[in-house]
Amino acid sequence: MDPNVRQMLTSSVCNLNGTQLKVAVNIDLPYCDLGYDSDGKYVMKKSIEFNMIKLMANRFNFTIELVYANQSWGSLQNGVWMGSVGHLYNKTADLAICDLTRNSERSKAVDFTKAYITVPVTFVATKPGLKSRTWITITPFSTNVWLAIVMTFIITTLFLQYIYRIKHPGANRVDSISITLFGTLLQQSIIIIDSKYLSLRLIICLWLMSTMILMKTYSGIFFSILTVPEYDEPIESLDDLVRASKLADRYSVITVPNSAYFDLFVRSSCCSDYYYIGKNINKTSRELLMPGSTNTGIDRINEGGGGQGAAKRNVIFIYTSVPIFYGIRKYAKVEMHVSSETLMMDQMAMALQKGSPLLRSMNKAIEQFTENGLFDNWMTETMNAVGGGGGGGGGGGHTDNNSPIIKTNQIES
């Protein structure tokens, strides 16, 4: 950084006198969006962090030159920092913003301001489909109940045969007895075998009463299944996600590459929950292009995978909750389910070069913006601007659970 600028920042009043600062950015709605001006240069479009950097530029009297980080936030590859963190580390940028996660590894290479937004990292997939009705006739009862019915049928048949043979030594009526009992299950009329024997009549009467209750129960459950559609269980918890990750032939887990979440999963050691998620992400990345942003992640779910080996898989997209809900509202073409599980908390902060004199001033500004509720207002305004329906002419995708506006009451003070 220019020594004159450094002197300005260390003075009692922070005024950069129109100095141009290079700001590393990526596209990640609703936090950051980019466009081009008439000269073909990058410009920031209205978004949450655009509002923040614009206020800071006015407050500290500096101008901005955007440095596009090619959808790479900051990962250490073979000892070399890439993306936004790499620009700061190599001193080709002065600031970095746009959904930049603050973590311990990155903090060794750059300085971070106080976190101004803290949101949960979660995951989204297509809404569970209707359960298959191939075996709908046996669905009303569980396997144990069906086994109990079969065993009762066999025991009753043998018991009736035993009593009959006592009355008629050497006689064998198993066939006719079993047909008679089975007929009662189908609510068919029957002829009681040797009705003159009280013991036979009592057993048959008990069987008739039992089958009547059984069939009424079966009919009630069966018609309720026909009336009320049942859906497959959603992928809701971390355990569900891990189980799905292990079924790599059915599920493709994706997240944004060169992000803190990507590195966390793919570098996890065996055999933690994150290891199995990372293993699926690694496999999927060889078959399916990883999404560079939230909108492409939502598109992958819309398409149901795509690419060789992944076309028939269910896609699960891991990211922070705010971009997920924003992406669903704007880009979803199918109904989607967002998990209520929090995998971790993501702290968003501005990054600066190590030892930057800007840090103290930026921290003070962020603290004041937070106290005045500006981030809350920007968040609500941006989310409300896209409404509740999906775009793209695909019928308007939406979530099957509530889509809360994430407030900044969890922001670090």
C-alpha positions in Angstrom: 0.0 0.0 0.0 1.2 3.5 -0.8 3.0 5.1 2.2 1.0 8.2 1.9 -2.2 6.2 2.2 -0.9 4.4 5.2 -0.1 7.7 6.8 -3.7 8.9 6.1 -5.1 5.9 7.8 -3.0 6.2 10.9 -4.0 9.8 11.4 -6.9 10.8 13.7 -9.3 11.2 10.7 -9.4 8.5 8.1 -9.6 10.3 4.7 -8.1 8.6 1.7 -8.5 11.6 -0.5 -9.9 9.7 -3.4 -7.3 6.9 -3.4 -8.2 3.9 -5.5 -8.4 0.6 -3.6 -8.5 -2.7 -5.4 -11.3 -5.0 -4.1 -11.3 -8.7 -4.8 -14.9 -9.9 -5.5 -16.9 -12.9 -6.6 -20.5 -13.3 -7.7 -22.6 -14.7 -5.0 -26.2 -13.5 -4.7 -27.6 -11.9 -2.7 -24.4 -10.7 -1.2 -22.5 -9.7 -4.4 -23.5 -9.3 -8.1 -21.3 -8.0 -10.9 -21.9 -6.4 -14.3 -20.0 -4.5 -16.9 -19.8 -0.8 -17.7 -19.7 0.7 -21.1 -15.9 0.2 -21.2 -16.2 -3.5 -20.4 -14.9 -3.2 -16.9 -16.5 -4.9 -13.9 -18.9 -2.9 -11.8 -20.9 -4.0 -8.7 -24.6 -4.2 -9.1 -27.0 -3.6 -6.2 -26.5 -6.2 -3.5 -25.9 -6.5 0.2 -22.2 -6.1 0.2 -22.4 -3.5 -2.6 -24.3 -1.3 -0.2 -21.7 -1.9 2.5 -18.6 -1.1 0.3 -20.4 1.9 -1.2 -21.0 3.4 2.3 -17.4 2.8 3.3 -16.1 4.4 0.1 -18.2 7.5 0.8 -17.2 7.5 4.5 -13.4 7.1 4.0 -13.3 8.9 0.6 -11.8 6.2 -1.6 -12.7 4.8 -5.1 -12.9 1.1 -6.1 -11.3 -1.0 -8.7 -12.8 -4.4 -8.8 -10.6 -7.5 -9.1 -12.6 -10.5 -10.2 -11.3 -13.6 -8.3 -12.9 -16.1 -10.8 -15.3 -17.6 -8.3 -12.5 -18.6 -5.9 -12.8 -17.3 -2.4 -9.5 -18.6 -1.0 -7.9 -22.1 -0.9 -4.4 -23.2 -0.3 -3.3 -25.4 -3.2 0.2 -26.9 -3.1 1.3 -24.1 -0.8 -0.1 -21.4 -3.0 -3.0 -19.2 -2.0 -5.7 -18.9 -4.7 -8.7 -16.7 -5.2 -9.6 -13.6 -3.1 -7.2 -14.6 -0.3 -4.5 -15.1 -2.9 -5.0 -11.6 -4.3 -4.5 -10.2 -0.8 -1.6 -12.4 0.0 0.2 -11.4 -3.2 -0.8 -7.8 -2.7 -2.8 -7.5 -5.9 -5.8 -6.4 -4.0 -6.4 -4.3 -0.9 -9.7 -5.6 0.3 -11.8 -8.7 -0.4 -15.5 -9.1 0.1 -18.5 -11.2 -1.2 -19.5 -14.0 1.2 -16.0 -14.5 2.3 -15.8 -17.0 5.2 -13.5 -16.2 8.1 -11.6 -19.2 9.4 -8.4 -20.0 11.2 -6.5 -21.2 8.1 -7.2 -18.1 6.1 -6.5 -15.9 9.1 -2.8 -17.0 8.9 -2.5 -15.4 5.4 -4.8 -12.3 5.8 -6.5 -10.1 8.3 -10.3 -10.3 8.8 -12.6 -7.6 10.1 -15.3 -8.4 12.6 -18.0 -10.7 11.2 -20.9 -8.7 9.9 -23.2 -11.7 9.0 -23.4 -15.1 10.7 -25.6 -17.7 9.0 -25.9 -21.5 9.1 -24.5 -23.8 6.5 -27.2 -26.3 5.4 -28.2 -28.2 2.3 -31.0 -28.4 -0.2 -32.4 -31.1 -2.5 -35.5 -31.8 -4.5 -38.7 -32.2 -2.5 -39.3 -35.9 -1.7 -41.5 -37.6 -4.3 -44.6 -39.7 -3.7 -44.0 -43.1 -2.3 -44.2 -46.0 -4.7 -47.6 -47.7 -4.8 -46.3 -51.0 -6.2 -47.0 -52.8 -3.0 -49.8 -50.6 -1.8 -52.0 -53.7 -1.0 -49.6 -54.8 1.8 -48.7 -51.3 3.0 -51.6 -51.0 5.6 -49.9 -53.5 7.9 -46.3 -53.8 8.9 -44.2 -56.9 8.2 -44.7 -58.1 11.8 -48.4 -57.8 11.6 -48.5 -59.8 8.4 -46.3 -62.5 9.9 -48.6 -62.6 12.9 -51.6 -63.1 10.7 -49.9 -65.9 8.8 -48.8 -67.7 11.9 -52.3 -67.3 13.5 -53.9 -68.7 10.3 -51.5 -71.8 10.4 -52.0 -72.4 14.1 -55.8 -72.1 13.9 -55.9 -74.5 10.9 -53.8 -77.1 12.7 -55.8 -76.6 16.0 -59.1 -77.2 14.2 -57.6 -80.3 12.4 -56.5 -81.6 15.8 -60.0 -81.2 17.3 -61.6 -82.7 14.3 -59.4 -85.8 14.4 -60.3 -86.3 18.1 -63.9 -86.4 17.0 -63.1 -88.4 13.8 -60.0 -90.5 14.3 -57.9 -90.9 11.2 -59.8 -88.1 9.3 -57.8 -85.3 7.5 -59.7 -82.1 6.7 -56.7 -79.6 6.5 -57.5 -78.6 3.0 -61.2 -77.8 3.6 -60.4 -76.1 7.0 -57.7 -73.8 5.5 -60.0 -72.9 2.6 -62.8 -72.1 5.0 -60.6 -69.9 7.1 -59.1 -68.1 4.1 -62.6 -67.5 2.8 -63.4 -65.6 6.0 -60.5 -63.3 5.3 -62.0 -62.5 1.9 -65.4 -62.0 3.6 -66.9 -64.9 1.8 -69.8 -67.0 3.2 -68.7 -70.3 4.7 -70.2 -73.6 5.8 -69.1 -74.6 9.3 -67.5 -78.0 9.4 -69.5 -80.3 11.7 -71.3 -77.5 13.4 -72.7 -79.9 16.0 -69.4 -79.8 17.9 -69.4 -76.8 20.3 -65.6 -76.5 20.4 -65.4 -76.2 16.6 -68.2 -73.6 16.6 -66.5 -71.5 19.3 -63.1 -71.4 17.5 -64.8 -70.6 14.2 -66.8 -67.8 15.9 -63.6 -66.3 17.5 -61.9 -66.5 14.1 -64.8 -64.7 12.4 -64.8 -61.9 15.0 -61.0 -61.5 14.6 -61.1 -61.4 10.9 -64.0 -58.9 10.9 -62.0 -56.5 13.1 -58.9 -57.2 11.0 -60.6 -56.5 7.7 -62.3 -53.3 9.0 -58.9 -52.0 10.2 -57.2 -53.0 6.9 -59.9 -51.3 4.9 -59.7 -48.1 6.9 -56.0 -47.8 6.6 -56.0 -48.8 2.9 -58.5 -46.1 2.0 -56.7 -43.5 4.0 -53.5 -44.3 2.1 -55.4 -43.9 -1.2 -56.9 -40.6 0.0 -53.8 -39.0 1.6 -50.6 -39.2 -0.5 -47.5 -40.3 1.3 -44.0 -38.9 0.4 -40.6 -40.4 0.8 -38.6 -39.2 3.9 -36.7 -36.0 3.1 -32.9 -35.8 3.6 -33.2 -33.7 6.8 -30.4 -34.4 9.3 -26.6 -34.8 9.1 -27.1 -38.5 9.6 -29.4 -38.6 6.5 -26.9 -36.6 4.5 -24.1 -39.0 5.5 -26.2 -42.0 4.5 -27.1 -40.4 1.2 -23.4 -39.6 0.6 -22.5 -43.3 1.0 -25.0 -44.1 -1.7 -23.0 -42.5 -4.5 -24.9 -44.3 -7.2 -28.1 -42.5 -6.1 -27.0 -39.2 -4.7 -24.5 -36.5 -5.9 -23.4 -34.1 -3.2 -22.1 -30.7 -4.5 -20.9 -27.4 -3.1 -19.0 -24.4 -4.5 -15.4 -25.3 -5.2 -12.5 -23.2 -3.8 -14.8 -22.3 -0.9 -14.3 -22.9 2.8 -16.9 -25.6 2.8 -15.4 -27.5 -0.1 -12.0 -27.6 1.6 -13.5 -28.6 4.9 -15.3 -31.7 3.5 -12.7 -33.0 1.0 -9.9 -32.6 3.4 -11.6 -34.3 6.3 -9.8 -37.4 7.7 -11.3 -40.9 7.8 -13.8 -41.8 9.0 -15.8 -38.8 10.3 -19.2 -37.7 9.0 -17.6 -35.0 6.9 -15.2 -37.5 5.4 -18.0 -39.5 3.7 -19.6 -36.2 2.5 -16.2 -35.1 1.1 -15.7 -38.5 -0.6 -19.0 -38.1 -2.4 -18.1 -34.5 -3.4 -14.8 -35.7 -4.8 -16.4 -38.4 -6.8 -19.1 -36.1 -8.1 -16.6 -33.4 -9.1 -15.0 -35.9 -11.5 -18.3 -36.5 -13.2 -20.2 -33.3 -12.8 -19.0 -29.7 -13.0 -19.2 -28.2 -9.6 -21.4 -25.1 -9.3 -19.5 -21.8 -9.3 -22.3 -20.0 -7.4 -25.7 -20.5 -5.8 -27.7 -20.1 -9.0 -25.7 -22.9 -10.8 -26.1 -25.1 -7.7 -29.9 -24.6 -7.9 -29.7 -25.3 -11.6 -27.9 -28.6 -10.9 -30.9 -29.6 -8.7 -33.3 -28.5 -11.4 -31.5 -30.7 -13.9 -31.3 -33.6 -11.6 -27.6 -34.0 -12.0 -26.5 -34.0 -15.6 -23.3 -35.4 -17.2 -22.2 -39.0 -17.5 -22.9 -41.1 -14.5 -24.8 -38.4 -12.6 -27.8 -37.9 -14.8 -30.2 -40.1 -12.7 -28.9 -39.1 -9.3 -30.6 -36.8 -6.7 -28.4 -33.7 -6.3 -27.8 -32.3 -2.8 -26.3 -28.8 -2.7 -24.5 -27.7 0.5 -24.2 -23.9 1.1 -25.2 -21.1 3.4 -28.9 -20.7 4.0 -29.4 -17.1 2.7 -28.0 -17.8 -0.8 -29.9 -21.1 -0.9 -33.3 -19.4 -0.1 -32.5 -16.6 -2.5 -31.5 -19.0 -5.2 -34.7 -21.1 -4.7 -36.9 -18.0 -5.0 -35.2 -16.8 -8.1 -34.0 -19.9 -10.0 -35.9 -23.0 -8.8 -38.0 -24.8 -11.4 -39.0 -27.7 -9.1 -40.1 -27.9 -5.5 -37.1 -28.1 -3.1 -36.6 -29.1 0.5 -34.1 -27.2 2.6 -32.9 -29.1 5.7 -33.4 -27.5 9.1 -30.1 -29.0 10.1 -27.1 -26.7 10.8 -23.9 -28.3 9.6 -21.8 -25.3 10.9 -22.1 -21.6 11.3 -20.5 -19.4 8.7 -19.0 -16.0 9.7 -18.8 -13.5 6.8 -16.2 -10.8 7.1 -14.1 -8.5 5.0 -10.5 -9.6 4.4 -7.5 -7.3 4.1 -3.8 -7.7 3.6 -1.9 -8.9 6.7 -1.1 -5.9 8.9 -3.3 -3.5 6.9 -3.9 -0.1 8.6 -7.4 -0.2 7.2 -8.4 -2.9 9.7 -9.2 -0.6 12.6 -11.3 1.8 10.6 -13.2 -0.9 8.8 -14.0 -2.7 12.1 -15.4 0.5 13.5 -17.5 1.1 10.5 -18.9 -2.4 10.4 -19.7 -2.2 14.1 -21.7 1.0 13.5 -23.5 -0.5 10.5 -24.5 -3.5 12.6 -25.7 -1.4 15.5 -27.8 0.7 13.2 -29.5 -2.4 11.7 -28.2 -1.7 8.1 -27.3 -5.3 7.4 -30.8 -6.4 8.6 -32.4 -3.8 6.3 -30.3 -4.8 3.3 -30.9 -8.5 3.8 -34.7 -8.0 4.1 -34.9 -5.6 1.2 -32.9 -8.0 -1.1 -34.8 -11.1 -0.2 -38.2 -9.5 -0.5 -37.2 -8.1 -3.9 -37.2 -11.6 -5.4 -40.6 -12.6 -3.8 -41.5 -16.2 -3.1 -41.8 -17.8 -6.5 -39.1 -19.3 -8.8 -38.1 -17.8 -12.0 -37.1 -19.1 -15.4 -40.6 -19.9 -16.6 -40.4 -23.4 -15.1 -43.6 -23.1 -13.1 -42.1 -21.4 -10.1 -40.2 -23.6 -7.8 -40.3 -23.1 -4.1 -39.5 -24.8 -0.8 -41.9 -27.1 1.0 -40.7 -25.6 4.3 -40.7 -22.1 5.6 -38.2 -19.7 4.1 -37.1 -17.4 6.9 -35.3 -14.2 6.3 -32.0 -14.6 8.2 -31.5 -11.7 10.6 -28.2 -10.5 11.8 -29.0 -10.7 15.5 -26.3 -13.4 15.7 -23.6 -11.1 14.3 -20.5 -11.0 16.4 -20.2 -7.8 18.3 
